[in-house]
Amino acid sequence: KVPVTKASYNAKGIVVGQNDHSNFILDGFVIDGYTRNTYKSNEDLSVAKGPIGTQCLQFNSKGVKVRNNIIMNCAGPGVFMNALGTKLDSKKDKRESGDDWGEVSNNIIVNTLLQSIDFRVGNRDAKNAPDGGCALIQNNTLAFNWERSGEDYNLLQGRQTQLTVKDNVMVFAGFAINNGFDESRFGRYIGNIFFGHTAGLYRYMDRPNSTLILDDPKELTGDKCKKKYSCSMQSKDNIAMDPKFKASDPFFMDKFFNQIASTGGGKVTMDMMNQWRSMHGMNLQGSKGTGKVNYAPIWDPGKDWKSVLLFTDMAGKGAQRNGIGGSFQTYTSKGSAAVEKDYKEVNGADIQRAKKMVGPIGATGSKGFDLQVTLKVGDQQMSSFYLPEDAGVKRDQGWECYFDGSKQIYLYVKRGTEALDLLKAAKKEGSEILIKGTAYTLKGMSDRVGIKIDSIESMDED
């Protein structure tokens, strides 16, 4: 039995991209949301407490890749991302996706509320960015979604997107794909396996206030897909088939199938349910209950996580035990070469407002003037970010701003650095520090100087 309450009230995801997190890669993790949810005495999920509706993973920058993970027991979507990639020129570039595409590939995502994957937002614009809004969803196993607030999908395809959805196994949700916006006409659906959807396979908005539902995946093909079903004519080879997973959590699946039966069943037949019950060692007769009684219990991964490894014998479909194409990605850090600077020693009084070194510093423009100077530290300035754009100093990118002791020189230091720790200590003690960095004149205040700090040395003799 699980504890009645393990809830966290964190309204954000378990893994969240902060500020600019472009090209972030999450590869090879288990993200299990159950420890921050609340469960009832019968082990059902309680929606009265905790981060209900909050995704496990949340990213909104370009080029984020989520690969080779197990994501489970989320009281909201498994993965929430934005589609911000640029369409490739297929004649010149044969890659599946571009560097700036969001990617969700080779993951097992099981037991989520609302959606397994949520690409609700993209940056495609018919006039200004017709090639935008691209992302790749490939070789994922998306299984066992629970309805919340009227949403129950393996994949949500949002407005202004051009998603490539390829070789996924999508099973047991209300809908496999919800294309809820009539401007999203560019989804490419290739080689996906669908099974066990209670309301329909594909739902889309045909026109304002008119939603249509498709049950036959073979309809998602070529010209018919484009003309009738609001998707790319490159769509093909989608089929409905039982993936016949060998792994399972019988307790969870019994609850899930009881919930389906008690809420009407939709497109799922009782014969299908009985086959699955028999395959996984459950009684053919389900226990009594309603959708509210049988609701989103914990999926127990079992010893060595074997009961959550939902692989299928269908070659190349869904999550792949040995990686897509039989191998996993490898990564090499690309560190930038260190740039040696020749720091010119200057007097602090000479870089105060309109003093003699301000002109030479301004003459260097956006290149800046490398210097070292001894100063005291003044008060923090929360909104005084006036360096040139090329300096790369912005508050939302982790920089802080302080006055020097004279309140005439602006000091910019990066959060999380030893330099910031030394600066704060010197401010508290009222002591001087030796600053090395690049100085610029300020935007709109050419008689004043700001320093982007590289390093700080304490002047304390102790």
N, C-alpha and C positions, 0 to 999 in steps of 0.2 A: 504494500500500500504506500502511496505517496503522501507526504504531509499535506494537510488541508490547504496551507498557504505557504507559497514560496515567492510571492509576488514582488516585483520591482516596479516602481512607478516612473522609471525612466521612459520618457515619451519618444525617445529616439531609438534607432536600431541598435543591435548588438555591435555591429561594425558599421561605422558611419564615416563617409568622406568629409573632411573639414576643409574649408577654404578651397584653394585650387588643388585638387588631387588628380589631375590629368595623368593618364597612363599608369595609374595604380593597378597592381596585380595581386589578386588573392587566389592562391593556388595550393590545394592539398590540405584543407582544414576541415574539421567537423564543427559546424555551428549548430548547437542544440539549444533551443529556446525554452525548454521546459522549466529550468530553474528560476525563471522570473515570472512564471505564470501562477495562477491560483487554480487549484483543483478541488472539486467537491469530494465528499466521503465516498461516493461511488466511482471516483476517479475521472469523472467528466470534467472538462474545462469549465471554469466559472467565468462568466463575462462581467461579473460585478466588480472585479478588482483587476489591477495590473494593466499592462500596456496593450489592451485589446485593439486590434487593427493596426498595430505598429509592425513594420517590416523587420525581418532579421538583419538584412543587409540593405544599406541605403547609400547610393552614390549619384552625383549629378554633374560630374565633369567628363570631359572627352577622354576616350581611349581606355576606360577602365575595363579590365578583364577579370572575370570570375570563372575559374577553371578547376575542375577535378576536386570538387568539394562535396561533402554531405551536409545538407541543410535541412533541419527537421524540427518539428514541434514548435512552429512559429504561430503566435496568436495574431497573425496578420500575414501579409505576403512574405514569401521567402526572400525574393530579391526585388528591390525597387531601383530602377536605373532610368536615365534619360537617353534618348536616341539622338546623338549629336554628331554622328560621323558623316563624311562626304562620299557620295557615290563614286565608285571606281570607273575608270574608262576601260571597259571590258576588252577592247581591242589592244590596249597597251599593258594592262595589268591583270594577270590571271589569278591573283590571290582571292581567297574567299571573302576577305574583309580588309579594310584599311586600318592604318595605325590609329586613326582617331575614332574608330568605331567602338562603341560599347560592345562587350561580348560576354555571353553566358554560355559556357560550353562544358560538356562532359561532367555535369553535376547530377547527383541524386537529390531531388527536392521532394520531401514527403511530409504529409500531415501539416498543412498550412490553412489558415483562414483566408478568405477572399481570393487570392491568386497564388500560384507558385511563382510566377514571374510577372512583374508589372512594369511595362514600358508605357506609362501613361502620357509622357510628354516627349516631343521631339522638336527639332529646330527647322524642319522643312517649311519653306514658304514658297508658294507657287510663283511669286514675282521676284523675290529677292534671294531665295536660296532653294531653287528647285531640286538641287542635288543633295540637300541636307537630310537629316532625320534618319540616318542609317545605323543599324545595329545587327548583330548576329546572335541567333539563338540556335545552338547546334549540339546534337548528341546528348541531350539531357533526358533523364527519366523524371517526369513530373507526375506525381501520384497522390491521390487521396486529399482532395480539397474539401473544405467545409464552408457552407454558406454563411455570410454575415452581411447585413445591410443590403441584401439583394444581389450580392456579388459572389460568384462561385466559379472561377475559371482556372484552367491550367496556365493560360497566357492572356494577359490584357494588352491589346494593341491599341495605343492611344492615338490622339490626333497628331498630325504633322510628323508621321513616322514612315520609314521605309524599312521594314524588318525583313531579314532573311531568316526563315524558320525551317531548319533542315535536319532530317534524320533523328527527330525527337520521338520518344514514346510518351504519349499523353493519355493518362487513364484516370478514371473515377473522379469526376468533377461534374458540376452542372453543365458547363460547356468546356470544350477543349480550348477554343480561341474565341475571344470576344473582341470583334472589331467594331467598337462602339461609336465610331465617328465617320460620317460620310466622306470626309476629306482624306481618310486613310485608305487610298486605293492602290497601294503599292506593296502590300505584303507578298513576299515570295514564299510559298509553302511547298517544300520539296521533300518527298520521301519520308513523311511522318507517319507514325503508327498511332491510331486512335482506338480507344476501347472504354466501354462502361460509362458513358456520359448520360446523366439522368435527364437533361433538358434538350440537348442537341449537340452536334459536333462543332458547328461554326455559326456564330451570330454576328450580324452586321446591320448597320443602319443604311437602308436603301435610299431613303430621303428623309428629310426632317419629320420626326414623329412617326416614322414607319420602320419597324425593326423586323427583319426576316431571319429565319432559322434554316440551316442546312444540315441534313443528316448523312448524306452520302459523300464520303471524302473524294470519290472519283470525279465529282463535279468541280473540284478545285483543280482544274486542268486547263491550260492554254487559253484560247480566246473566250471560252465559256466562263472561266474564272474572272477574266477582265471585264467582260460585258455584263454578266449577270450577278457576280458575287463580290464586286469591289476589291479585287486583288490582282496581282501581276499575272500576265499571260505566261510567264516563265514557271508558274506553279505546275507540279506534276507528281505522279507516283505516290500519292497519299492513299493509304488503305486503312480499313478497319480490321483489326485482328487482335486476338487475345495474346498478350506478351508472355503469358505463362511464367511469371516470376516464380523462382523456387524458394526464395526467402520470404518470410512473413512474420508478423506478430499476431498470432491467432486471436488474442484478447482484443486488440485494436480492431482487427478486421471484422470480428463478430459484431462489435459496436457499430462500425461503419455500415455494414450491410443491413443491420437492424434499422438504422436511421434511414437508409434509402427506402427500405420496404415500408416503413411507417409513414413516410412523407409522399407516397404516391408512386415512386419508382421511375417516372419519366420514360426514357428510352431503354432503361435497363429492365430486362425480363427476369422473372423469378428463375427460369431455367438457367440463365447465366449465373445468377447468384448461387444456385445449388451446385453448379459445376465448380465454382470457386470454393464454396464451403467444403465440398468433398475433397478437392485438391489439397486444401490446407488443413485437413483433419478436424473440421468443425461439424457440429450437428447440422443436418439439413433444415431442421426447424429452428428458426431464430427465436430469441427470447423476446418477451413483451417489452414494448417501449415506444416512445415517440421520438421525433427528431430532437426534442429538447432534453430527453433523458439520455440518449446515446449521442454524445457530442464531444468530439475532439479530445479523447483521452491521450495520454502520452504513448507515443510509439516507442516501445522498448527495443533498443538496438541489439540486445542480447550479448552473449559472450563473444568477444573479439569483433563486435559490430556486425556479425554475420547476418542477423535478421533484417538489417536495413539495406543490404547490398542487393538492390533490385535490378539485377542484370537479366537480360533476355538472350535466348539462343539465336535470335534473328540477327544475322551478320550485319554489323555496321549501324545498328539501330539503338537508340537510347544511350545511356552512359556505358562507356567501354572500360572493362576491367584493366586493360593495359594501355589506356589512352587512345585518343582518336588516331586511327591509322596504325595502331600497335605500339605507339611510343608517347611519352609525355614531353612537354616543352622543357627546354633548358634555358637558363637565363645567365647572362653575364653583365655585371655592373659596368656601366660606362662612365667612369669618373672623369671629370674635366681636368685637364692638365693645370697644375698649380701655376698661378701667375705671380711672378716675383715683382714686388713693387719697390720703388725707390722713394721711401718716405722722407720728404723734406722737413727738417725741424723748423718750426715756426713758434713765435711768441703768441700766447693767447690773446694779448691786448691788440695784436696786429690783425686779428681776424674778427674783431668786434665790429659793430655796425659802422660802415663807411670808412673803416681804417685802411691802412696802406696795402694789406694783402688781399683785400676784397676784389680789387680790380684784376690782378693776375689770376685769381681763382675763377672769376667770371669769364675771363678770356678763354679758358679751357672748355667752356660750353658743357655739353652732356658727357664729355670724357671725364671731367673732374680733375681735381688736383690732389695727388697723394701726399699726405702730410702726417707728422706726429707732433702732438701738442700736449702740454700739461694744463689741466683744468680742474676746477671743482664742479660738482654736479648740483644742479638746481631742481626745481619741481618738474614732475611729469606733465606733459601736454597731451591731452587725449585726442585732439583733432588737428594738430598742426603738422600735416604731412605735405610739405611744399617742395620736395626735391623734384628734379626733372624726371619724366617718365622712364627714361633709359636707366636711371639709377635703380629701379626695381624695388623701391621702398614704399610699401603700402600697409596700412594698419591691418587690413583683412588678410594679409599674407604673412602675418606673424611679427611685425615690427612694432617697437615702442619708441616714443619720442620724449626727450627731456630737454629742458634748458640747461645751459651751463650755469655756473654760479653768478655770472654777470647778467643773466637773462637776455643776452644778446646773440648767443650762438645756439643753434639747434643740434641736438645729438640724437642719432637714430641707431638703435641697437636691436638685434634679433632675439626674439624669445627663445628660451631653451639653450642659450649659449653661456659659456663661462664669463664672457664679457658682460652680460647683463647682471650676473651675480656679483661681479666685482664693482660694477657701477652702483648697484643698490647698496652694497656695503659701504662704499665711499660716501654716498649721499647720507647714509645714516650716521656715519662717523664725522662727516664734514671734512674729509681728507681729500687730497689731490690724487688724480690718476693720470697716467700717461696713455693717451689715446693715439692709436694708429688707424688711419682710415682715409677715405676719399671725400674731399670737400667740394661743395657746389654752391653757387649762389641760388637763392630761392626763386621759385616762380612767382612773379608779381612783386618781388621785393629784392631787386638786384643789388641792394646795398647791404644785404644780410647773408650770412653763411650757415649752411647745415653740413654736418659730417656724418657720412655713412660709416659706422665703426666696423673695422675688421678685428681689432683686438684691443685689450686694455691690460695695463700692468699697474699693480698697486704701488703707490709711492711710500707706503708705510715702511719705515725702517725696520720694524720688527719682522 
